[in-house]
Amino acid sequence: MHLDHVVYATADLDAAAERWRRELGLDSVEGGRHAGWGTANRIVPLGETYLELIGVVDPDEARESSFGRTMLERTAGGDGWFTLVASTDDLDAIAERLGLEVTPGARRRPDGAEIRWRAAGFEDPRREHWMPFFITWDVPPELHPGRLRAAHGTRVRGISGVEVGGDAGRLKEWLGEAKLPVRVVEGPAGIRSVSLARDDGDLVIP
């Protein structure tokens, strides 16, 4: 298991992408629409990992789905980090251990390529958003979102760590024997910051 990506919720995908490019030197590429959710995303590729900007693009459709409603509620108070995603080759075993439902997902990229995955814990009520849900990609390695090309203005090598407010014991029980670069600190629950590795020191995104 490894940390696959971190999701950032935004009320305006294009505005968030421009802000990240201007202020952080991080470029992004259009990811595609999530059918039935009323949302779309942009990808900040980092090799084996990535950051995902996600927002509602069809409010009417979003109100008809649980995830769409969650995104509308999350972004009503402003943009910010939303959740973590861990990739695993043993999804079914994790789902069995935690009693999670495994569900398929897909979206189509602007170039027509279909991106498919299976996930567990995505909407499980026991999981808070500072805890990761689990995913297995059903695409060749070259179609992993982190492998997309982007003209970053800063040299970054991937996600080096995430700081969250939460319960360290609860996170350990959720992950089992797996280790992720997630540091739990005291305070209100939620993702505090994401750090990206650079040669001259981490880029910390609050």
NORTADA-V984549 format. One line per field, one symbol per residue. ss: DSSP state (a for helix, b for strand, c for the rest). Layout:
ss: ???
This chain:
ss: cbbbbbbbbcccaaaaaaaaaaaaccccbbbbbbccccbbbbbbbccccbbbbbbbccaaaacccaaaaaaaaaaacccbbbbbbbbcccaaaaaaaacccbbbbbbbcccccbbbbbbbccccccccccccbbbbbcccaaacaaacccccccccccbbbbbbbccaaaaaaaaccccccbbbbccccbbbbbbbccccccbbbc
